[in-house]
């Protein structure tokens, strides 16, 4: 899997690159996009109308109140302004529609990408970065770029029209005004270079803030139980301090540009006013030329003074695009092989052949694992914590891929079997099963979305949920909240077991499914598990040896290796053996 960049550093980017990347999302709506951009041209150009009309108004009306221009010019200004207003609304609507459409489509593609990433990605990525990169970036990239493109086109044609008015009224004064404008723009390249790193870091810090809030929500009981409020508050204060410092840096790097532009442009205005007196006195221009010129110059200069703020938004959009296309560039290591085989059942066995696996290169978690599990057999994995038991069973549905060796299903490497057909043969019950926000029925149906009502009711009965559900006002349609927070641990496990039942898969993986429960809850859940295990191939990871004594084979894994295997009775006969030691440690006081 490609390593995700989380430093926040911007890659080399420019307008052309950014818009070329966004274009495929705008292409289906090219007519609306073209219309929105075309409308921006007269929107900008009409800015010059008022300034242009001031010359005849000043020359002909102010000194002759009987002139026919006294009514015509104001009415013409109103008419042109109404037209411009309609065009502004239309352009704004089209751009908002287009920006929203693009952002939602990018968001859809990002979510599809998220669903393809293997568990290893989520092991290394915080929830804050997922929210930032898969949700916020899509909106920031498209809406900011579309809005700025519309503004850019509008301002370009506004500037062209206004500069045309300047030269129409006085080419001498126009040279002074344009020279001041060019000087004011000179520092922008320097500012962009200085602020790139700050923009990137601020996005990363914002992601950290989202992570902190998510963790506080999910871990609120831990925080309360261990009185961690002060500790967590200090961590969050550090994030907020970083946010503040980056905001201040942003001001330091960009906000000096605005007052500098004010000064430079003020010098240009002063130069124009000073020189205009000479031109008027000597008859080179009229008073109307001067008023029209001054109005056009102010209209040209005013939006330029706040360009620093727009630069920040544009840089954020460029960063968002970089981050989005980094995501699109990620390749999951867990994908279907070319011409992958489809399986409809498992007939003979599941085999681990010289399997070695490592999360971190050079630090193997599993070493030279060899094990054959015939169909219909129950095999239990026990051993020290962190020994590799969960990792071993996670290799069967290809949550991870081995570095050396192979996991075989009926003699076929799981890498050569399509993921969908491989995983359709399996149901997994974890120690902490995730329940989605919704009803009990909806969570059970995740095992088989098209399951019939009788299948659901059978799963409920076999999972020992019938009495519990019968006592709920809405029964199976009871809303259980995010992560199933309204249910007890045992109830959540039984919902997960019902989900596995309705899947009706031939292979069951139980990853410490009862280890977090009290004795009473464990007894009920164990009955449900016993029902689930009937006539299936079962892989059980257990901490409590009392739950695996009836397994066909017990495999002891320590430090990533199989150190012992056999039935419960066979392993107990090996005095001083790893299983015997574990058993005596758990039952010595009983």
Secondary structure as a PSIPRED ss2 file (coil, helix, strand):
# PSIPRED VFORMAT (PSIPRED V4.0)

   1 X C   1.000  0.000  0.000
   2 X C   1.000  0.000  0.000
   3 X C   1.000  0.000  0.000
   4 X C   1.000  0.000  0.000
   5 X C   1.000  0.000  0.000
   6 X C   1.000  0.000  0.000
   7 X C   1.000  0.000  0.000
   8 X C   1.000  0.000  0.000
   9 X C   1.000  0.000  0.000
  10 X C   1.000  0.000  0.000
  11 X C   1.000  0.000  0.000
  12 X C   1.000  0.000  0.000
  13 X C   1.000  0.000  0.000
  14 X C   1.000  0.000  0.000
  15 X H   0.000  1.000  0.000
  16 X H   0.000  1.000  0.000
  17 X H   0.000  1.000  0.000
  18 X H   0.000  1.000  0.000
  19 X H   0.000  1.000  0.000
  20 X H   0.000  1.000  0.000
  21 X H   0.000  1.000  0.000
  22 X H   0.000  1.000  0.000
  23 X H   0.000  1.000  0.000
  24 X H   0.000  1.000  0.000
  25 X H   0.000  1.000  0.000
  26 X H   0.000  1.000  0.000
  27 X H   0.000  1.000  0.000
  28 X C   1.000  0.000  0.000
  29 X C   1.000  0.000  0.000
  30 X H   0.000  1.000  0.000
  31 X H   0.000  1.000  0.000
  32 X H   0.000  1.000  0.000
  33 X H   0.000  1.000  0.000
  34 X H   0.000  1.000  0.000
  35 X H   0.000  1.000  0.000
  36 X H   0.000  1.000  0.000
  37 X H   0.000  1.000  0.000
  38 X H   0.000  1.000  0.000
  39 X H   0.000  1.000  0.000
  40 X H   0.000  1.000  0.000
  41 X H   0.000  1.000  0.000
  42 X H   0.000  1.000  0.000
  43 X H   0.000  1.000  0.000
  44 X H   0.000  1.000  0.000
  45 X H   0.000  1.000  0.000
  46 X C   1.000  0.000  0.000
  47 X H   0.000  1.000  0.000
  48 X H   0.000  1.000  0.000
  49 X H   0.000  1.000  0.000
  50 X H   0.000  1.000  0.000
  51 X H   0.000  1.000  0.000
  52 X H   0.000  1.000  0.000
  53 X H   0.000  1.000  0.000
  54 X H   0.000  1.000  0.000
  55 X H   0.000  1.000  0.000
  56 X H   0.000  1.000  0.000
  57 X H   0.000  1.000  0.000
  58 X H   0.000  1.000  0.000
  59 X H   0.000  1.000  0.000
  60 X H   0.000  1.000  0.000
  61 X C   1.000  0.000  0.000
  62 X C   1.000  0.000  0.000
  63 X C   1.000  0.000  0.000
  64 X C   1.000  0.000  0.000
  65 X C   1.000  0.000  0.000
  66 X C   1.000  0.000  0.000
  67 X C   1.000  0.000  0.000
  68 X C   1.000  0.000  0.000
  69 X H   0.000  1.000  0.000
  70 X H   0.000  1.000  0.000
  71 X H   0.000  1.000  0.000
  72 X H   0.000  1.000  0.000
  73 X H   0.000  1.000  0.000
  74 X H   0.000  1.000  0.000
  75 X H   0.000  1.000  0.000
  76 X H   0.000  1.000  0.000
  77 X H   0.000  1.000  0.000
  78 X H   0.000  1.000  0.000
  79 X H   0.000  1.000  0.000
  80 X H   0.000  1.000  0.000
  81 X H   0.000  1.000  0.000
  82 X H   0.000  1.000  0.000
  83 X H   0.000  1.000  0.000
  84 X H   0.000  1.000  0.000
  85 X H   0.000  1.000  0.000
  86 X H   0.000  1.000  0.000
  87 X H   0.000  1.000  0.000
  88 X H   0.000  1.000  0.000
  89 X H   0.000  1.000  0.000
  90 X H   0.000  1.000  0.000
  91 X H   0.000  1.000  0.000
  92 X H   0.000  1.000  0.000
  93 X H   0.000  1.000  0.000
  94 X H   0.000  1.000  0.000
  95 X H   0.000  1.000  0.000
  96 X H   0.000  1.000  0.000
  97 X H   0.000  1.000  0.000
  98 X H   0.000  1.000  0.000
  99 X H   0.000  1.000  0.000
 100 X H   0.000  1.000  0.000
 101 X H   0.000  1.000  0.000
 102 X H   0.000  1.000  0.000
 103 X H   0.000  1.000  0.000
 104 X H   0.000  1.000  0.000
 105 X H   0.000  1.000  0.000
 106 X H   0.000  1.000  0.000
 107 X H   0.000  1.000  0.000
 108 X H   0.000  1.000  0.000
 109 X H   0.000  1.000  0.000
 110 X H   0.000  1.000  0.000
 111 X H   0.000  1.000  0.000
 112 X H   0.000  1.000  0.000
 113 X H   0.000  1.000  0.000
 114 X H   0.000  1.000  0.000
 115 X H   0.000  1.000  0.000
 116 X H   0.000  1.000  0.000
 117 X C   1.000  0.000  0.000
 118 X C   1.000  0.000  0.000
 119 X H   0.000  1.000  0.000
 120 X H   0.000  1.000  0.000
 121 X H   0.000  1.000  0.000
 122 X H   0.000  1.000  0.000
 123 X H   0.000  1.000  0.000
 124 X H   0.000  1.000  0.000
 125 X C   1.000  0.000  0.000
 126 X C   1.000  0.000  0.000
 127 X H   0.000  1.000  0.000
 128 X H   0.000  1.000  0.000
 129 X H   0.000  1.000  0.000
 130 X H   0.000  1.000  0.000
 131 X H   0.000  1.000  0.000
 132 X H   0.000  1.000  0.000
 133 X H   0.000  1.000  0.000
 134 X H   0.000  1.000  0.000
 135 X H   0.000  1.000  0.000
 136 X H   0.000  1.000  0.000
 137 X H   0.000  1.000  0.000
 138 X H   0.000  1.000  0.000
 139 X H   0.000  1.000  0.000
 140 X H   0.000  1.000  0.000
 141 X H   0.000  1.000  0.000
 142 X H   0.000  1.000  0.000
 143 X H   0.000  1.000  0.000
 144 X H   0.000  1.000  0.000
 145 X H   0.000  1.000  0.000
 146 X H   0.000  1.000  0.000
 147 X H   0.000  1.000  0.000
 148 X H   0.000  1.000  0.000
 149 X H   0.000  1.000  0.000
 150 X H   0.000  1.000  0.000
 151 X H   0.000  1.000  0.000
 152 X H   0.000  1.000  0.000
 153 X H   0.000  1.000  0.000
 154 X H   0.000  1.000  0.000
 155 X H   0.000  1.000  0.000
 156 X H   0.000  1.000  0.000
 157 X H   0.000  1.000  0.000
 158 X H   0.000  1.000  0.000
 159 X H   0.000  1.000  0.000
 160 X H   0.000  1.000  0.000
 161 X H   0.000  1.000  0.000
 162 X H   0.000  1.000  0.000
 163 X H   0.000  1.000  0.000
 164 X H   0.000  1.000  0.000
 165 X H   0.000  1.000  0.000
 166 X H   0.000  1.000  0.000
 167 X H   0.000  1.000  0.000
 168 X H   0.000  1.000  0.000
 169 X H   0.000  1.000  0.000
 170 X C   1.000  0.000  0.000
 171 X H   0.000  1.000  0.000
 172 X H   0.000  1.000  0.000
 173 X H   0.000  1.000  0.000
 174 X H   0.000  1.000  0.000
 175 X H   0.000  1.000  0.000
 176 X H   0.000  1.000  0.000
 177 X H   0.000  1.000  0.000
 178 X H   0.000  1.000  0.000
 179 X H   0.000  1.000  0.000
 180 X H   0.000  1.000  0.000
 181 X H   0.000  1.000  0.000
 182 X H   0.000  1.000  0.000
 183 X H   0.000  1.000  0.000
 184 X H   0.000  1.000  0.000
 185 X H   0.000  1.000  0.000
 186 X C   1.000  0.000  0.000
 187 X C   1.000  0.000  0.000
 188 X H   0.000  1.000  0.000
 189 X H   0.000  1.000  0.000
 190 X H   0.000  1.000  0.000
 191 X H   0.000  1.000  0.000
 192 X H   0.000  1.000  0.000
 193 X H   0.000  1.000  0.000
 194 X H   0.000  1.000  0.000
 195 X H   0.000  1.000  0.000
 196 X H   0.000  1.000  0.000
 197 X H   0.000  1.000  0.000
 198 X H   0.000  1.000  0.000
 199 X H   0.000  1.000  0.000
 200 X H   0.000  1.000  0.000
 201 X H   0.000  1.000  0.000
 202 X H   0.000  1.000  0.000
 203 X H   0.000  1.000  0.000
 204 X H   0.000  1.000  0.000
 205 X H   0.000  1.000  0.000
 206 X H   0.000  1.000  0.000
 207 X H   0.000  1.000  0.000
 208 X H   0.000  1.000  0.000
 209 X H   0.000  1.000  0.000
 210 X H   0.000  1.000  0.000
 211 X H   0.000  1.000  0.000
 212 X H   0.000  1.000  0.000
 213 X H   0.000  1.000  0.000
 214 X H   0.000  1.000  0.000
 215 X H   0.000  1.000  0.000
 216 X H   0.000  1.000  0.000
 217 X H   0.000  1.000  0.000
 218 X H   0.000  1.000  0.000
 219 X C   1.000  0.000  0.000
 220 X H   0.000  1.000  0.000
 221 X H   0.000  1.000  0.000
 222 X H   0.000  1.000  0.000
 223 X H   0.000  1.000  0.000
 224 X H   0.000  1.000  0.000
 225 X H   0.000  1.000  0.000
 226 X C   1.000  0.000  0.000
 227 X C   1.000  0.000  0.000
 228 X C   1.000  0.000  0.000
 229 X H   0.000  1.000  0.000
 230 X H   0.000  1.000  0.000
 231 X H   0.000  1.000  0.000
 232 X H   0.000  1.000  0.000
 233 X H   0.000  1.000  0.000
 234 X H   0.000  1.000  0.000
 235 X H   0.000  1.000  0.000
 236 X H   0.000  1.000  0.000
 237 X H   0.000  1.000  0.000
 238 X H   0.000  1.000  0.000
 239 X H   0.000  1.000  0.000
 240 X H   0.000  1.000  0.000
 241 X H   0.000  1.000  0.000
 242 X H   0.000  1.000  0.000
 243 X H   0.000  1.000  0.000
 244 X H   0.000  1.000  0.000
 245 X H   0.000  1.000  0.000
 246 X H   0.000  1.000  0.000
 247 X H   0.000  1.000  0.000
 248 X H   0.000  1.000  0.000
 249 X H   0.000  1.000  0.000
 250 X H   0.000  1.000  0.000
 251 X H   0.000  1.000  0.000
 252 X H   0.000  1.000  0.000
 253 X H   0.000  1.000  0.000
 254 X H   0.000  1.000  0.000
 255 X H   0.000  1.000  0.000
 256 X H   0.000  1.000  0.000
 257 X H   0.000  1.000  0.000
 258 X H   0.000  1.000  0.000
 259 X H   0.000  1.000  0.000
 260 X H   0.000  1.000  0.000
 261 X H   0.000  1.000  0.000
 262 X H   0.000  1.000  0.000
 263 X H   0.000  1.000  0.000
 264 X H   0.000  1.000  0.000
 265 X H   0.000  1.000  0.000
 266 X H   0.000  1.000  0.000
 267 X H   0.000  1.000  0.000
 268 X H   0.000  1.000  0.000
 269 X H   0.000  1.000  0.000
 270 X H   0.000  1.000  0.000
 271 X H   0.000  1.000  0.000
 272 X H   0.000  1.000  0.000
 273 X H   0.000  1.000  0.000
 274 X H   0.000  1.000  0.000
 275 X H   0.000  1.000  0.000
 276 X H   0.000  1.000  0.000
 277 X H   0.000  1.000  0.000
 278 X H   0.000  1.000  0.000
 279 X H   0.000  1.000  0.000
 280 X H   0.000  1.000  0.000
 281 X H   0.000  1.000  0.000
 282 X C   1.000  0.000  0.000
 283 X C   1.000  0.000  0.000
 284 X C   1.000  0.000  0.000
 285 X C   1.000  0.000  0.000
 286 X C   1.000  0.000  0.000
 287 X H   0.000  1.000  0.000
 288 X H   0.000  1.000  0.000
 289 X H   0.000  1.000  0.000
 290 X H   0.000  1.000  0.000
 291 X H   0.000  1.000  0.000
 292 X H   0.000  1.000  0.000
 293 X H   0.000  1.000  0.000
 294 X H   0.000  1.000  0.000
 295 X H   0.000  1.000  0.000
 296 X H   0.000  1.000  0.000
 297 X H   0.000  1.000  0.000
 298 X H   0.000  1.000  0.000
 299 X H   0.000  1.000  0.000
 300 X H   0.000  1.000  0.000
 301 X H   0.000  1.000  0.000
 302 X H   0.000  1.000  0.000
 303 X H   0.000  1.000  0.000
 304 X H   0.000  1.000  0.000
 305 X C   1.000  0.000  0.000
 306 X C   1.000  0.000  0.000
 307 X H   0.000  1.000  0.000
 308 X H   0.000  1.000  0.000
 309 X H   0.000  1.000  0.000
 310 X H   0.000  1.000  0.000
 311 X H   0.000  1.000  0.000
 312 X H   0.000  1.000  0.000
 313 X H   0.000  1.000  0.000
 314 X H   0.000  1.000  0.000
 315 X H   0.000  1.000  0.000
 316 X H   0.000  1.000  0.000
 317 X H   0.000  1.000  0.000
 318 X H   0.000  1.000  0.000
 319 X H   0.000  1.000  0.000
 320 X H   0.000  1.000  0.000
 321 X H   0.000  1.000  0.000
 322 X H   0.000  1.000  0.000
 323 X H   0.000  1.000  0.000
 324 X H   0.000  1.000  0.000
 325 X H   0.000  1.000  0.000
 326 X H   0.000  1.000  0.000
 327 X H   0.000  1.000  0.000
 328 X H   0.000  1.000  0.000
 329 X H   0.000  1.000  0.000
 330 X C   1.000  0.000  0.000
 331 X C   1.000  0.000  0.000
 332 X C   1.000  0.000  0.000
 333 X C   1.000  0.000  0.000
 334 X C   1.000  0.000  0.000
 335 X C   1.000  0.000  0.000
 336 X C   1.000  0.000  0.000
 337 X C   1.000  0.000  0.000
 338 X C   1.000  0.000  0.000
 339 X C   1.000  0.000  0.000
 340 X C   1.000  0.000  0.000
 341 X E   0.000  0.000  1.000
 342 X C   1.000  0.000  0.000
 343 X C   1.000  0.000  0.000
 344 X C   1.000  0.000  0.000
 345 X C   1.000  0.000  0.000
 346 X C   1.000  0.000  0.000
 347 X C   1.000  0.000  0.000
 348 X C   1.000  0.000  0.000
 349 X E   0.000  0.000  1.000
 350 X E   0.000  0.000  1.000
 351 X E   0.000  0.000  1.000
 352 X E   0.000  0.000  1.000
 353 X E   0.000  0.000  1.000
 354 X E   0.000  0.000  1.000
 355 X E   0.000  0.000  1.000
 356 X E   0.000  0.000  1.000
 357 X E   0.000  0.000  1.000
 358 X E   0.000  0.000  1.000
 359 X E   0.000  0.000  1.000
 360 X E   0.000  0.000  1.000
 361 X C   1.000  0.000  0.000
 362 X C   1.000  0.000  0.000
 363 X E   0.000  0.000  1.000
 364 X E   0.000  0.000  1.000
 365 X E   0.000  0.000  1.000
 366 X E   0.000  0.000  1.000
 367 X E   0.000  0.000  1.000
 368 X E   0.000  0.000  1.000
 369 X E   0.000  0.000  1.000
 370 X E   0.000  0.000  1.000
 371 X E   0.000  0.000  1.000
 372 X E   0.000  0.000  1.000
 373 X E   0.000  0.000  1.000
 374 X E   0.000  0.000  1.000
 375 X C   1.000  0.000  0.000
 376 X C   1.000  0.000  0.000
 377 X C   1.000  0.000  0.000
 378 X E   0.000  0.000  1.000
 379 X E   0.000  0.000  1.000
 380 X E   0.000  0.000  1.000
 381 X E   0.000  0.000  1.000
 382 X E   0.000  0.000  1.000
 383 X C   1.000  0.000  0.000
 384 X C   1.000  0.000  0.000
 385 X C   1.000  0.000  0.000
 386 X C   1.000  0.000  0.000
 387 X C   1.000  0.000  0.000
 388 X C   1.000  0.000  0.000
 389 X H   0.000  1.000  0.000
 390 X H   0.000  1.000  0.000
 391 X H   0.000  1.000  0.000
 392 X H   0.000  1.000  0.000
 393 X H   0.000  1.000  0.000
 394 X H   0.000  1.000  0.000
 395 X C   1.000  0.000  0.000
 396 X C   1.000  0.000  0.000
 397 X C   1.000  0.000  0.000
 398 X C   1.000  0.000  0.000
 399 X C   1.000  0.000  0.000
 400 X C   1.000  0.000  0.000
 401 X C   1.000  0.000  0.000
 402 X C   1.000  0.000  0.000
 403 X C   1.000  0.000  0.000
 404 X E   0.000  0.000  1.000
 405 X E   0.000  0.000  1.000
 406 X E   0.000  0.000  1.000
 407 X E   0.000  0.000  1.000
 408 X E   0.000  0.000  1.000
 409 X E   0.000  0.000  1.000
 410 X C   1.000  0.000  0.000
 411 X C   1.000  0.000  0.000
 412 X E   0.000  0.000  1.000
 413 X E   0.000  0.000  1.000
 414 X H   0.000  1.000  0.000
 415 X H   0.000  1.000  0.000
 416 X H   0.000  1.000  0.000
 417 X E   0.000  0.000  1.000
 418 X C   1.000  0.000  0.000
 419 X H   0.000  1.000  0.000
 420 X H   0.000  1.000  0.000
 421 X H   0.000  1.000  0.000
 422 X H   0.000  1.000  0.000
 423 X H   0.000  1.000  0.000
 424 X C   1.000  0.000  0.000
 425 X C   1.000  0.000  0.000
 426 X E   0.000  0.000  1.000
 427 X E   0.000  0.000  1.000
 428 X E   0.000  0.000  1.000
 429 X E   0.000  0.000  1.000
 430 X C   1.000  0.000  0.000
 431 X C   1.000  0.000  0.000
 432 X C   1.000  0.000  0.000
 433 X C   1.000  0.000  0.000
 434 X C   1.000  0.000  0.000
 435 X C   1.000  0.000  0.000
 436 X C   1.000  0.000  0.000
 437 X C   1.000  0.000  0.000
 438 X C   1.000  0.000  0.000
 439 X E   0.000  0.000  1.000
 440 X H   0.000  1.000  0.000
 441 X H   0.000  1.000  0.000
 442 X H   0.000  1.000  0.000
 443 X H   0.000  1.000  0.000
 444 X H   0.000  1.000  0.000
 445 X H   0.000  1.000  0.000
 446 X C   1.000  0.000  0.000
 447 X C   1.000  0.000  0.000
 448 X C   1.000  0.000  0.000
 449 X C   1.000  0.000  0.000
 450 X C   1.000  0.000  0.000
 451 X C   1.000  0.000  0.000
 452 X C   1.000  0.000  0.000
 453 X H   0.000  1.000  0.000
 454 X H   0.000  1.000  0.000
 455 X H   0.000  1.000  0.000
 456 X H   0.000  1.000  0.000
 457 X H   0.000  1.000  0.000
 458 X H   0.000  1.000  0.000
 459 X H   0.000  1.000  0.000
 460 X H   0.000  1.000  0.000
 461 X H   0.000  1.000  0.000
 462 X H   0.000  1.000  0.000
 463 X C   1.000  0.000  0.000
 464 X C   1.000  0.000  0.000
 465 X C   1.000  0.000  0.000
 466 X H   0.000  1.000  0.000
 467 X H   0.000  1.000  0.000
 468 X H   0.000  1.000  0.000
 469 X H   0.000  1.000  0.000
 470 X H   0.000  1.000  0.000
 471 X C   1.000  0.000  0.000
 472 X C   1.000  0.000  0.000
 473 X C   1.000  0.000  0.000
 474 X C   1.000  0.000  0.000
 475 X H   0.000  1.000  0.000
 476 X H   0.000  1.000  0.000
 477 X H   0.000  1.000  0.000
 478 X C   1.000  0.000  0.000
 479 X E   0.000  0.000  1.000
 480 X C   1.000  0.000  0.000
 481 X C   1.000  0.000  0.000
 482 X H   0.000  1.000  0.000
 483 X H   0.000  1.000  0.000
 484 X H   0.000  1.000  0.000
 485 X C   1.000  0.000  0.000
 486 X C   1.000  0.000  0.000
 487 X C   1.000  0.000  0.000
 488 X C   1.000  0.000  0.000
 489 X H   0.000  1.000  0.000
 490 X H   0.000  1.000  0.000
 491 X H   0.000  1.000  0.000
 492 X H   0.000  1.000  0.000
 493 X H   0.000  1.000  0.000
 494 X H   0.000  1.000  0.000
 495 X H   0.000  1.000  0.000
 496 X H   0.000  1.000  0.000
 497 X H   0.000  1.000  0.000
 498 X H   0.000  1.000  0.000
 499 X H   0.000  1.000  0.000
 500 X H   0.000  1.000  0.000
 501 X H   0.000  1.000  0.000
 502 X H   0.000  1.000  0.000
 503 X H   0.000  1.000  0.000
 504 X C   1.000  0.000  0.000
 505 X C   1.000  0.000  0.000
 506 X C   1.000  0.000  0.000
 507 X E   0.000  0.000  1.000
 508 X E   0.000  0.000  1.000
 509 X E   0.000  0.000  1.000
 510 X E   0.000  0.000  1.000
 511 X E   0.000  0.000  1.000
 512 X C   1.000  0.000  0.000
 513 X C   1.000  0.000  0.000
 514 X C   1.000  0.000  0.000
 515 X C   1.000  0.000  0.000
 516 X C   1.000  0.000  0.000
 517 X C   1.000  0.000  0.000
 518 X C   1.000  0.000  0.000
 519 X H   0.000  1.000  0.000
 520 X H   0.000  1.000  0.000
 521 X H   0.000  1.000  0.000
 522 X H   0.000  1.000  0.000
 523 X H   0.000  1.000  0.000
 524 X H   0.000  1.000  0.000
 525 X H   0.000  1.000  0.000
 526 X H   0.000  1.000  0.000
 527 X H   0.000  1.000  0.000
 528 X H   0.000  1.000  0.000
 529 X H   0.000  1.000  0.000
 530 X H   0.000  1.000  0.000
 531 X H   0.000  1.000  0.000
 532 X H   0.000  1.000  0.000
 533 X H   0.000  1.000  0.000
 534 X C   1.000  0.000  0.000
 535 X C   1.000  0.000  0.000
 536 X C   1.000  0.000  0.000
 537 X E   0.000  0.000  1.000
 538 X E   0.000  0.000  1.000
 539 X E   0.000  0.000  1.000
 540 X E   0.000  0.000  1.000
 541 X E   0.000  0.000  1.000
 542 X C   1.000  0.000  0.000
 543 X C   1.000  0.000  0.000
 544 X C   1.000  0.000  0.000
 545 X H   0.000  1.000  0.000
 546 X H   0.000  1.000  0.000
 547 X H   0.000  1.000  0.000
 548 X C   1.000  0.000  0.000
 549 X C   1.000  0.000  0.000
 550 X C   1.000  0.000  0.000
 551 X C   1.000  0.000  0.000
 552 X C   1.000  0.000  0.000
 553 X E   0.000  0.000  1.000
 554 X E   0.000  0.000  1.000
 555 X E   0.000  0.000  1.000
 556 X E   0.000  0.000  1.000
 557 X E   0.000  0.000  1.000
 558 X E   0.000  0.000  1.000
 559 X C   1.000  0.000  0.000
 560 X C   1.000  0.000  0.000
 561 X E   0.000  0.000  1.000
 562 X E   0.000  0.000  1.000
 563 X E   0.000  0.000  1.000
 564 X E   0.000  0.000  1.000
 565 X E   0.000  0.000  1.000
 566 X E   0.000  0.000  1.000
 567 X C   1.000  0.000  0.000
 568 X H   0.000  1.000  0.000
 569 X H   0.000  1.000  0.000
 570 X H   0.000  1.000  0.000
 571 X H   0.000  1.000  0.000
 572 X H   0.000  1.000  0.000
 573 X C   1.000  0.000  0.000
 574 X C   1.000  0.000  0.000
 575 X C   1.000  0.000  0.000
 576 X C   1.000  0.000  0.000
 577 X C   1.000  0.000  0.000
 578 X H   0.000  1.000  0.000
 579 X H   0.000  1.000  0.000
 580 X H   0.000  1.000  0.000
 581 X H   0.000  1.000  0.000
 582 X H   0.000  1.000  0.000
 583 X H   0.000  1.000  0.000
 584 X H   0.000  1.000  0.000
 585 X H   0.000  1.000  0.000
 586 X H   0.000  1.000  0.000
 587 X H   0.000  1.000  0.000
 588 X C   1.000  0.000  0.000
 589 X C   1.000  0.000  0.000
 590 X C   1.000  0.000  0.000
